Amino acid sequence: MALESPSMRQALAVAAGPVNLAGFDTAARPLAPVSKNGKPKKLRTATTELAALQERL
């Protein structure tokens, strides 16, 4: 039986109440795809589409 991975909402959730931002890893990539050696894979982006949308703004 395969274990279900948490949703993005669950991975990024913060408990109610006061939050100390210094306690969070700014380089964390929860649920990001990883390569066979455990390093994060580079994420592909639709750069031309994003550039066109940015230009429209």
N, CA and C of each residue as an Amber inpcrd file, in Angstrom:
protein
   171
   0.8480000  -1.1830000   0.0000000   0.0000000   0.0000000   0.0000000
   0.8880000   1.2390000   0.0000000   0.6860000   2.1320000  -0.9390000
   1.4990000   3.3470000  -1.0620000   1.0430000   4.3910000  -0.0490000
   2.0160000   5.0820000   0.5010000   1.6930000   6.1630000   1.4280000
   1.3150000   7.4010000   0.6450000   0.2830000   8.0900000   1.1070000
  -0.1230000   9.3150000   0.4390000   0.7870000  10.4470000   0.8850000
   1.2400000  11.2440000  -0.0550000   2.0530000  12.3990000   0.3130000
   1.1130000  13.5260000   0.7190000   1.5810000  14.4020000   1.5880000
   0.7200000  15.4960000   2.0290000   0.4320000  16.4530000   0.8760000
  -0.6730000  17.1560000   0.9810000  -0.9980000  18.1480000  -0.0360000
  -0.1110000  19.3660000   0.1680000  -0.0530000  20.2330000  -0.8270000
   0.7320000  21.4570000  -0.7060000   0.1990000  22.3060000   0.4400000
  -1.1070000  22.3250000   0.5970000  -1.7250000  23.0890000   1.6880000
  -1.2290000  22.5720000   3.0420000  -1.1690000  21.2490000   3.1980000
  -0.6900000  20.6680000   4.4510000   0.7970000  20.9420000   4.6530000
   1.5740000  20.8810000   3.5810000   3.0170000  21.0860000   3.6890000
   3.3620000  22.5120000   4.0770000   2.5500000  23.4770000   3.6660000
   2.8380000  24.8810000   3.9390000   2.0390000  25.4520000   5.1150000
   1.2320000  24.6240000   5.7460000   0.3900000  25.0940000   6.8400000
   1.2200000  25.5330000   8.0450000   0.7330000  26.5560000   8.7090000
   1.3690000  27.0760000   9.9220000   0.3470000  26.9560000  11.0430000
   0.7900000  26.5370000  12.2030000  -0.1090000  26.3890000  13.3410000
  -0.6760000  27.7450000  13.7500000  -1.8810000  27.7270000  14.2750000
  -2.5090000  28.9590000  14.7420000  -1.7210000  29.5400000  15.9090000
  -1.7200000  30.8400000  16.0080000  -1.0300000  31.5070000  17.1070000
   0.2190000  32.2170000  16.6300000   1.0230000  32.6800000  17.5750000
   2.2380000  33.4190000  17.2110000   3.2050000  32.5470000  16.4020000
   3.8530000  33.1670000  15.4350000   4.7790000  32.4590000  14.5550000
   6.1290000  33.1480000  14.5810000   7.1970000  32.3760000  14.7730000
   8.5570000  32.9010000  14.7270000   9.1360000  32.5520000  13.3630000
   9.2060000  33.5430000  12.4700000   9.6760000  33.2800000  11.1130000
  11.1300000  32.8500000  11.0670000  11.9140000  33.1950000  12.0770000
  13.3210000  32.7960000  12.1100000  13.4650000  31.2810000  12.2370000
  12.4170000  30.6090000  12.6420000  12.4610000  29.1670000  12.8120000
  12.2140000  28.3870000  11.5340000  11.9550000  29.0740000  10.4250000
  11.6700000  28.4080000   9.1610000  12.8730000  28.4800000   8.2360000
  13.1290000  27.3900000   7.5450000  14.2220000  27.3250000   6.5760000
  13.7760000  28.0340000   5.3030000  14.4490000  29.1240000   4.9380000
  14.0550000  29.8910000   3.7540000  14.3780000  29.1620000   2.4550000
  15.2260000  28.1680000   2.5070000  15.5780000  27.4040000   1.3070000
  14.7620000  26.1230000   1.1800000  13.8310000  25.9040000   2.0850000
  13.0380000  24.6780000   2.0590000  12.1790000  24.6100000   0.8020000
  12.0440000  23.4090000   0.2640000  11.2130000  23.1720000  -0.9150000
  10.3240000  21.9690000  -0.6330000   9.3010000  22.1550000   0.2060000
   8.4550000  21.0110000   0.5390000   7.7450000  20.4600000  -0.6880000
   7.7330000  19.1730000  -0.7960000   7.0870000  18.4370000  -1.8770000
   7.7240000  18.6660000  -3.2380000   8.8920000  19.2920000  -3.2850000
   9.5780000  19.4930000  -4.5630000  10.1230000  18.1590000  -5.0640000
  10.1240000  17.9720000  -6.3730000  10.6680000  16.7160000  -6.9050000
  12.1700000  16.6180000  -6.6460000  12.6240000  15.4160000  -6.3460000
  14.0430000  15.2020000  -6.0750000  14.6040000  14.1770000  -7.0440000
  15.9050000  14.2790000  -7.3100000  16.5720000  13.3330000  -8.1940000
  16.8980000  12.0580000  -7.4200000  17.4910000  11.0970000  -8.0940000
  17.8140000   9.8210000  -7.4620000  18.7940000   9.9660000  -6.3110000
  19.6700000  10.9890000  -6.3700000  20.6420000  11.1590000  -5.2880000
  20.0940000  12.0290000  -4.1590000  18.8130000  12.4060000  -4.2230000
  18.1800000  13.1440000  -3.1440000  18.2520000  14.6580000  -3.2640000
  18.9260000  15.1440000  -4.3030000  19.0180000  16.5940000  -4.4890000
  17.7730000  17.0850000  -5.2340000  17.3290000  18.3190000  -4.9530000
  16.1510000  18.8360000  -5.6480000  16.3950000  18.9730000  -7.1470000
  15.3860000  18.5980000  -7.9340000  15.4670000  18.7690000  -9.3850000
  15.1960000  20.2340000  -9.7140000  15.7790000  20.7050000 -10.7920000
  15.4620000  22.0540000 -11.2510000  14.0510000  22.0250000 -11.8210000
  13.2660000  23.0130000 -11.4370000  11.8940000  23.0740000 -11.9050000
  11.8340000  23.7550000 -13.2630000  11.0870000  23.1500000 -14.1740000
  10.9090000  23.7530000 -15.4930000   9.8000000  24.7880000 -15.4010000
   9.9690000  25.8860000 -16.1060000   8.9370000  26.9140000 -16.1320000
   8.6040000  27.2710000 -17.5680000   7.4600000  27.8100000 -17.7580000
   7.0390000  28.2710000 -19.0700000   7.4960000  29.7220000 -19.2010000
   8.7890000  29.9210000 -19.4080000   9.3620000  31.2710000 -19.3740000
   8.7930000  32.1900000 -20.4350000   8.5700000  31.6830000 -21.6360000
   8.0420000  32.5740000 -22.6760000   6.6180000  33.0080000 -22.3400000
   5.8300000  32.0810000 -21.8160000   4.4560000  32.4310000 -21.4340000
   4.4640000  33.4060000 -20.2620000   5.3190000  33.1560000 -19.2750000
   5.4040000  34.0620000 -18.1350000   5.8900000  35.4400000 -18.5440000
   6.8500000  35.4990000 -19.4570000   7.3630000  36.7840000 -19.9330000
   6.2760000  37.5650000 -20.6540000   5.4710000  36.8860000 -21.4510000
   4.3860000  37.5450000 -22.1620000   3.3400000  38.0860000 -21.1940000
   3.0070000  37.2920000 -20.1870000   2.0490000  37.7530000 -19.1890000
   2.5830000  38.9320000 -18.3870000   3.8620000  38.8790000 -18.0370000
   4.4980000  39.9740000 -17.3040000   4.4670000  41.2530000 -18.1380000
   4.7150000  41.1300000 -19.4230000   4.7120000  42.2900000 -20.3240000
   3.3190000  42.9040000 -20.3810000   2.2940000  42.0660000 -20.3560000
   0.9220000  42.5640000 -20.3890000   0.5670000  43.3460000 -19.1330000
   1.2250000  43.0200000 -18.0170000   0.9530000  43.7720000 -16.7780000
   1.4840000  45.1760000 -16.9070000
